[in-house]
């Protein structure tokens, strides 16, 4: 039986404090995920109730309990009581394969300042240097240009598509492999996930985690 990693509850970057979510973050989570601006590219649309926000928060906390890492609460170092958004790493189903997913969602007031890139850099360092993972993936809608630009800055490259919403065009799959790993190569288009099966990330025994990028 593999050993679970030690909890990575909080860390600091140049400007950000990144910590595990608590029940006290429920109102901020609802404010951000119920905002049409932050959900513009999410086919599921904004959250409509605190109950839905509570369920999402519960899933994040369960992921932390099972794996010792997960979605962070994003705050400025000088104002840790003010929640700017949420982001980080979580396990997510990509078709029939479970992959380590990078996601982020920030308040509009936090956009355009490079904070998502700074958050992503911390997440990649966690994935490769501490969790010893072979690759990090992200799932983004094709028209979400801001998120695509952020992923490109972080070094992630488009490697395929995933038909995650059957009534819409496929979402784009991005990936960054560890320096010692070769970047997966796209093989085909939707509905199948176009990623080389030989580069699959090891699948842990856990619940499905929702992607947030």
Beta strands, then each sheet from edge to edge (+ up, - down):
strand 1: 10-12
strand 2: 16-20
strand 3: 71-76
strand 4: 79-94
strand 5: 97-106
strand 6: 135-140
strand 7: 157-162
strand 8: 171-177
sheet 1: 1+ 2- 3+ 4- 5+
sheet 2: 6+ 8- 7+
end
